[in-house]
């Protein structure tokens, strides 16, 4: 018998670092609007900092491609714990963030339990697999979409859909002095910076850190004034990254970013395809986008992907604005050649930056987290009914 049983409750599930960060910001927006709502979830540090009670750590379980048996076993154990907690709590809504394969399984289980599901960053049917819509749409009570085209597709399929705009419109801004931030991590503000961003998942770092560091070494040989910064997507990746840096023999400033101050001073970025490509694009920085995978993953991807590019800025702008390399092309020589061109071809840099400026309108107005919070709160009961066991205890 607990007073918590009488509270309206939202449960968040985030399967990776960016999902955890988005959940944290969304939770903060909900708390501002409705401080009486209980916030629980499975995620990581960002959710905890926002006041979400997190008992199951899930941020290192995300994967792209085919997972190994150890990851499958770990994922099964963690998500079984998530379902056990949801069964015990019976929240008024569960917000599933990105990480579509595991979250689609959760959505199926939650539908059987008649617990409303909100998809925040829903399965990306607009990029691949629109044939999945008849299966996905009945699973969600509401779909909160960051992309207008995606929202139109879900709405046309019958989903209760709200286009909230992209949350990065609220997030990507420089809040520190860039020169001071560079000095704090041991870099010289007067020298050019190349940022290396090999991904937020362990398999991405293993695939791309080596080629990116080799490309960086080739750039340094051509221009000794260059310096390199590598922002860690999460502390859990530090050992993997530091091993790759040590093997490269290159002097790299590896740091946990507090803001976008250091990144904003990068002349060019070598980066893994993913959410970070939009962060860099919103800062107006020319970048080389890369992704590496196995031959089987490549064959499957080429069969099902419905878009012409792998970088989100290129997908949204409908053109190869930022150069990108997929599969075998994502090697050190290609990365270094494109980075060198972006560093020294001023005409090309200005053309890229001009195209990137259009992304702000494509991504919608600021305020995405506030709109998402409002849409979730609309689904909650005005008051939470007192559980029968508490009512009996009170009147008895």
C-alpha positions in Angstrom: 0.0 0.0 0.0 1.8 3.1 -1.2 0.8 6.7 -2.0 2.7 6.2 -5.3 -0.1 3.9 -6.4 -2.4 6.9 -6.5 -0.2 9.0 -8.8 -0.6 9.3 -12.6 2.5 7.6 -14.0 4.5 7.7 -17.2 7.1 5.0 -17.9 9.9 5.7 -20.4 12.0 3.2 -22.3 15.2 4.3 -24.0 17.6 1.8 -25.6 20.6 4.0 -26.5 22.4 7.1 -25.4 20.5 9.5 -27.7 17.2 8.0 -26.6 18.2 8.4 -22.9 19.0 12.1 -23.6 15.7 12.7 -25.4 13.8 10.9 -22.6 15.6 13.1 -20.0 14.6 16.3 -21.8 11.0 15.1 -22.4 10.7 14.1 -18.7 11.9 17.6 -17.7 9.2 19.1 -20.0 6.5 16.9 -18.4 7.6 17.8 -14.9 7.4 21.5 -15.7 3.8 21.1 -17.0 2.6 18.5 -14.4 4.9 18.1 -11.4 2.5 15.7 -9.8 3.0 13.0 -12.5 5.3 10.1 -11.4 8.1 9.5 -13.9 9.7 6.0 -14.1 11.7 4.3 -16.8 14.5 2.2 -18.2 17.4 4.1 -19.5 20.5 5.8 -18.1 22.2 8.9 -16.6 20.2 11.6 -18.5 16.9 10.2 -17.4 18.1 10.0 -13.8 19.3 13.6 -13.9 15.9 14.7 -15.0 14.3 13.0 -12.0 13.1 9.8 -13.6 13.4 6.8 -11.3 15.5 4.3 -13.4 15.9 0.8 -12.1 16.9 -0.9 -15.3 19.9 0.2 -17.3 19.3 -0.1 -21.1 21.4 2.5 -22.9 24.1 0.1 -24.0 21.8 -2.4 -25.6 21.1 -0.7 -28.9 22.5 -2.2 -32.1 22.4 -1.8 -35.8 22.7 -4.9 -37.9 22.8 -8.4 -36.6 23.4 -8.7 -32.8 25.7 -11.4 -31.3 24.3 -14.0 -29.0 25.7 -12.4 -25.8 23.9 -9.1 -26.6 20.7 -11.0 -27.4 20.9 -12.7 -24.0 21.6 -9.5 -22.1 18.9 -7.6 -23.9 16.4 -10.3 -23.1 17.2 -10.2 -19.4 17.1 -6.4 -19.2 13.8 -6.1 -21.1 12.2 -8.9 -19.1 13.1 -6.8 -16.0 11.4 -3.8 -17.7 8.2 -5.8 -18.3 8.2 -7.0 -14.7 8.4 -3.5 -13.4 5.7 -2.3 -15.8 3.5 -5.1 -14.7 4.0 -4.1 -11.1 3.4 -0.4 -11.7 0.7 -0.5 -14.3 1.6 3.0 -15.7 -1.0 5.2 -17.4 1.3 5.4 -20.5 4.5 4.0 -21.7 6.7 6.1 -23.9 8.9 4.0 -26.3 11.8 6.0 -27.7 13.4 4.9 -31.0 15.3 1.5 -30.8 12.5 0.0 -32.9 13.2 -3.7 -32.8 13.1 -4.2 -29.0 10.4 -1.5 -28.6 8.1 -3.1 -31.1 8.3 -6.3 -29.0 7.5 -4.3 -25.9 4.6 -2.5 -27.7 3.1 -5.9 -28.6 3.3 -7.0 -25.0 1.9 -3.8 -23.7 -1.0 -3.9 -26.1 -2.0 -7.3 -24.7 -2.0 -5.7 -21.2 -4.0 -2.7 -22.5 -1.4 -0.2 -21.4 -1.3 2.8 -23.8 1.9 3.2 -25.8 3.3 6.4 -27.2 6.0 6.1 -29.9 8.5 9.0 -29.6 10.8 8.7 -32.6 8.7 5.8 -34.0 9.8 3.0 -36.2 11.3 4.7 -39.3 8.9 3.4 -41.9 9.5 6.4 -44.1 13.2 5.3 -44.5 12.5 1.6 -44.9 9.7 -1.0 -44.6 6.5 0.9 -45.1 4.9 -2.6 -45.5 5.2 -2.7 -41.7 2.6 0.0 -41.1 -0.4 -2.3 -40.7 1.4 -4.1 -37.9 2.9 -1.0 -36.2 -0.1 1.4 -36.2 -2.4 -0.7 -34.0 0.3 -1.0 -31.3 0.5 2.7 -30.5 -2.0 5.0 -28.8 -0.2 8.0 -30.3 2.8 8.6 -32.5 5.0 11.6 -31.9 7.0 12.3 -35.0 10.0 14.5 -35.4 9.7 14.6 -39.2 6.8 16.1 -41.2 7.0 13.4 -44.0 7.0 10.6 -41.4 4.0 12.2 -39.6 2.1 12.3 -42.9 2.8 8.7 -43.6 1.7 7.5 -40.2 -1.4 9.7 -40.3 -2.4 8.4 -43.7 -2.1 4.8 -42.3 -4.6 5.7 -39.5 -2.3 6.4 -36.6 -3.1 9.2 -34.1 -0.1 11.3 -35.0 1.4 14.6 -33.9 4.2 16.2 -35.7 6.2 17.9 -32.9 9.2 18.9 -35.0 12.7 17.8 -34.3 14.0 18.1 -30.6 17.4 19.1 -31.8 16.0 22.5 -32.7 15.8 23.0 -29.0 19.1 21.5 -28.1 21.7 22.5 -30.6 23.1 25.8 -29.5 26.4 27.0 -28.1 26.2 27.9 -24.4 29.9 28.0 -23.5 32.8 30.1 -24.7 34.3 27.9 -27.4 37.9 29.1 -26.9 37.7 28.4 -23.2 36.1 25.0 -23.9 39.0 24.1 -26.3 41.6 25.1 -23.7 39.8 23.0 -21.1 40.4 19.8 -23.2 44.0 20.8 -24.1 43.5 22.2 -27.6 44.7 25.5 -29.0 41.9 27.8 -30.1 44.2 29.4 -32.7 44.7 26.1 -34.6 42.2 24.3 -36.8 40.2 21.4 -35.3 39.0 18.2 -36.9 36.3 16.4 -34.9 36.1 12.6 -35.0 32.7 11.0 -34.1 32.8 7.2 -34.7 29.3 6.5 -33.2 27.3 6.0 -30.0 27.2 2.2 -30.2 30.0 -0.2 -29.4 29.8 -1.9 -32.8 30.0 1.4 -34.6 33.0 2.5 -32.7 34.8 -0.8 -33.4 34.0 -0.4 -37.1 34.8 3.3 -37.6 37.3 4.4 -35.0 40.2 2.8 -36.8 39.5 4.2 -40.3 38.8 7.7 -38.9 42.0 7.7 -36.8 44.0 6.5 -39.8 42.4 9.3 -41.9 43.3 11.8 -39.2 46.9 10.6 -39.2 47.1 11.2 -42.9 45.6 14.7 -42.5 48.2 15.5 -39.8 51.0 14.4 -42.1 49.8 16.9 -44.7 49.1 19.7 -42.3 50.9 19.4 -38.9 48.8 22.4 -37.5 45.7 20.2 -37.4 44.5 19.0 -34.0 41.8 16.4 -33.3 38.9 16.2 -30.8 36.8 13.1 -30.2 33.6 13.6 -28.1 32.5 10.5 -26.2 28.9 9.7 -26.8 28.9 7.9 -23.4 31.3 7.1 -20.7 30.8 3.4 -21.4 32.6 3.8 -24.7 35.8 5.3 -23.2 37.8 2.1 -23.0 37.0 1.1 -26.5 37.9 4.5 -27.8 41.1 4.9 -25.8 42.3 1.5 -27.2 41.8 2.7 -30.7 43.5 6.0 -30.1 46.5 4.3 -28.4 46.8 2.0 -31.4 46.8 4.9 -33.8 49.7 6.7 -32.1 47.8 10.0 -32.8 47.4 12.8 -30.2 43.6 13.1 -29.8 41.7 15.1 -27.2 39.0 12.6 -26.0 36.4 14.3 -23.8 32.8 14.1 -22.6 31.0 17.2 -24.1 29.1 19.5 -21.7 27.8 21.4 -24.6 28.4 22.0 -28.3 31.2 24.6 -27.7 34.1 22.4 -28.8 32.2 20.9 -31.7 31.1 24.3 -33.0 34.8 25.2 -33.6 35.5 22.2 -35.8 36.5 23.0 -39.3 35.3 19.6 -40.5 33.9 16.4 -38.9 34.4 12.8 -39.7 31.3 11.1 -38.3 29.2 7.9 -38.2 25.7 8.1 -39.7 23.1 8.8 -37.1 21.5 11.5 -35.0 24.9 13.3 -34.6 24.8 14.1 -38.4 21.9 16.5 -37.7 23.7 18.1 -34.8 26.7 18.9 -36.9 24.6 20.1 -39.8 22.6 22.4 -37.5 25.9 23.9 -36.5 26.7 24.5 -40.2 29.9 22.4 -40.2 30.9 20.5 -43.3 31.2 16.8 -42.5 32.1 13.4 -44.0 29.5 10.8 -43.1 30.4 7.1 -43.0 29.0 3.8 -42.1 30.5 0.3 -42.1 28.7 -3.0 -41.8 29.1 -6.7 -42.8 28.4 -8.0 -46.2 25.1 -9.7 -45.0 23.9 -6.5 -43.4 24.7 -4.5 -46.5 22.8 -7.0 -48.7 19.8 -6.8 -46.4 19.9 -3.0 -46.1 20.2 -2.4 -49.9 17.1 -4.6 -50.4 14.9 -2.8 -47.9 16.1 0.8 -47.5 13.8 3.2 -49.4 16.1 6.3 -49.5 19.1 7.2 -51.6 21.4 8.4 -48.8 22.6 7.2 -45.3 23.2 10.7 -43.8 20.0 12.3 -42.3 20.9 15.8 -43.6 21.2 14.4 -47.1 17.9 12.4 -46.8 16.0 15.5 -45.6 17.5 17.8 -48.2 17.2 15.3 -51.0 20.8 15.7 -52.1 24.4 14.7 -51.3 25.1 17.8 -49.4 27.5 16.3 -46.9 29.8 13.7 -48.6 29.1 10.1 -47.4 30.5 6.6 -47.7 28.7 3.4 -47.0 30.1 -0.2 -46.6 33.5 -0.6 -48.4 33.8 3.0 -49.3 34.1 4.0 -45.7 37.9 3.6 -45.5 40.7 5.9 -44.4 41.7 7.0 -47.9 38.2 8.2 -48.9 37.6 9.9 -45.5 41.0 11.7 -45.6 40.5 12.8 -49.2 37.1 14.3 -48.6 38.1 15.9 -45.3 41.1 17.6 -47.0 38.9 19.0 -49.7 36.4 20.3 -47.1 39.3 21.9 -45.2 40.8 23.7 -48.2 38.1 24.3 -50.8 36.4 27.5 -49.6 33.9 27.5 -52.4 32.7 24.0 -51.6 32.5 24.8 -47.9 30.3 27.9 -48.5 28.0 25.9 -50.8 27.6 23.2 -48.2 26.9 25.7 -45.4 24.3 27.4 -47.5 22.4 24.2 -48.1 22.7 23.2 -44.4 21.0 26.4 -43.4 17.7 25.2 -44.9 17.5 22.3 -42.4 16.1 24.5 -39.6 12.9 25.1 -41.6 12.7 21.4 -42.6 13.0 20.3 -38.9 10.2 22.6 -37.7 10.1 25.3 -35.1 11.6 25.1 -31.6 9.5 23.7 -28.8 9.4 20.0 -29.7 9.8 18.7 -26.1 7.0 21.0 -24.9 4.7 19.8 -27.7 5.6 16.2 -26.9 4.9 16.6 -23.2 1.5 18.2 -23.9 0.6 15.4 -26.2 1.5 12.7 -23.6 -0.3 14.5 -20.8 -3.5 14.7 -22.9 -3.6 10.9 -22.7 -3.4 10.6 -18.9 -6.5 10.6 -16.7 -7.3 13.8 -15.0 -7.0 12.1 -11.7 -5.7 8.6 -10.9 -8.3 6.3 -9.3 -7.4 5.0 -5.9 -6.5 1.3 -6.2 -9.1 -1.0 -4.6 -6.7 -2.4 -2.0 -6.0 1.2 -0.8 -9.7 2.1 -0.8 -10.5 -0.9 1.4 -7.6 -0.2 3.7 -8.7 3.5 4.1 -12.4 2.7 4.7 -11.8 -0.4 6.8 
